[in-house]
């Protein structure tokens, strides 16, 4: 857990921090209430341990301000012996518990353990409530693995009001994390509006994001609010933000800074209250250096960064995810995963990440001859993927048939390689719009090597 200690007595604060760190937690220290509030506003904490009598801002005021920012945080107050009435008053204002100074390490450990259990139960209840609202989706993962740490960080970030940049390869679940942040923020009663910046033609993106007034251009026969105004009071999720043109990056930056949107053809701007979550599968810092992405916009978006690891770097999640997808796409069948199938499954590279793993589960739900999944089943289903046939221009029909979607993916890969990974040239080569190709690349988890 991440714990904030607010205490003006230096020796007492340092001793408490030392003991808490030895319990396995991370600690930040503040010498008064004002400094503690500043730290709390900059980074998320699970528990706040605060003295009641401090200079500049006392513990009661700090408690009140913290609960305004994040009502779910657990606050434990420290009080001198004989000042129990003040501690009880603090608990009436929302403090979880109090400890009388001086206190032993063992007693502090008991109080923090109770606080951690309470925090865990609150989060379990919140999980259930958020899923009932329909925005949040279940994030399946191996318990006790790296994803547990990332989810805990995500929940702390969600409680803040700052922008979030989610990075990671295609198919790693960036929208799932964006939905979780929205569902666990103070904006969960508002709308969650996703936008794929690579799937909308460039000449339509400005209207798509910011809206237009009737008559603003040919064909604008009625007013259109755009995604930002649609997301009023909630969250907008800008997926593949790296695909946004520079001119639109400038306008997006202004919207974020000024908190107002000017629709095309409108004479006056409109106030907008929206939290922005962006995502990309590309290295934005490299794009900034190359002049393809605005540096000031990058820093506006990247207050918090959540990096999602590819599936090949969290192999402990593969089996849990696969079992989950089999239940969803097994057509009512109950499969048993044999040890040889499991071993083969966890050796796969899965360049398309979770999306590719889900597609495999779908194919097995249709094609598996038996409910026991073994090495033969794996070979029967996975070996159907054609190897390099599209790249040589050859296609040899076989008795088992072929998956058209796999063939399309190989054609796109071959064309990108032929055009040296220039997306615009490849789109022209394939006689499709650029946004159509960008969508297909995202769908199949295709990235430049």
C-alpha positions, 0 to 999 in steps of 0.5 A: 500500500502507499501511505502518507504520513502527516506529522510535525514531530520529525522524530516521531514521523521518521520512526513511523515511516521506518516501521511502516516501510519495514511492513512492506509499504511505501511511504511519503512524509509531510511535516504539516497539513498543507504539505500533506494536502499538496502531496495528496493532490499530486499522487494517489495514496491508499491510507493517510496517517495524520496528526491532529495538531499541526501548523498551517493546517490541522488534521481535522481540516486535512481530513475534510479536504482529503475526503472532498478529493477522494471519499474512499481513502482511509484516514487514521488520525494520531492523537496525544494521550488524553485527547480522545474526544478530538479523535472521536470527533475526527471519526465522526467526520469520516476518519477510519480509526485513531491511535494514541501517541506514543504507540508501539510498532505492533499496535500500528501494524494492527491498525494498518492491517484493519485499514487494509482489510477495510480498503479491500472490502470497499474495493470489492463492493466498488468492483461489483457496483461498477460492473452493474453500471455496465461501463466497466469490463472484467479484467481477467488476470493471474492473481498475485502477478504483475497485473495486480500491481497495475490494477492497484495503480489504476484505481489510485489514478482513477481517484484523481482528476488528472489526464492519463496516457495508456500505452502498450501494443495493440490488443493489450486491453487499453480501452478496458483500463480506460473504462475502469478509470472512468468507472472508479472516478468521480465522473462515473455518473457521466458518459464514457465516450470512446473515439478511435483517432485512426478510424475516422478520415482526417477531413471529418475528425475535427467535426467528429471531436468538436462538432459543427453548427448547421451550415458550417460546410456543405452537407451540414444540414443540422447541428452536431455536438461532437464527442467532447460535448457528448462526453460532458461531465464524463470521460472521453477516451482518445484511442490511437492518439498518435494518429491525430494530425498536427493541426487537430493536436493544436485544437485538442490542446486548446480544448484541454487547456481552456476547457471550452470547445468551439464547434465549426461554424459557431461564433462562440465557444462552449464550456466543457468539463471532460476528463481526457484519457488517451491511448497509443501503441506507438512511442509518443516521445519518439514522435515528439522528437521527430516533430510528428506530435506536439510536445506540449500536448504530450505533457498535458496527456501524460500526467499519469502513464499506465503501460500495459505489458504484451501477453508474451511478457505476462505469460501467467495471464494466458491460461486464465484469459483463455479459460475466460474466453472459452466460457464466453465463446465455447457455444455452451460446451465445457472444455477440459484443457490438457497439460500438453495443450496448456504448455503449447498455448503458453509457448505461443508468441501471440503478437496480437496479444489478448485479441489474438488469444480470444480469436483462438478461443473462438476458433476452438469453440467452433472447430474442436472435435472433442471437449478435451483439448490436447496437443492434437487439438492445438495442432488442428486449430492453430496450424490452420494459420497459413504461413507466408502463403500470402507473401509469396503470392501463392495460395494452396487449397487444402481439405481443412479449408482456410480462415479468410481473416488470417489470409487478410492479415497476411496480405496486409503484412505483406503489403506493408513490408513491400511499401516499407511500412508507409501506411498511406502508400500501403492504403493506396496500394491496396485501394482502400482509405487510410483509416480503413487500413489503420482500423484493420492494422489495429484489429489484427494487432499489426505493428511496425517491427 
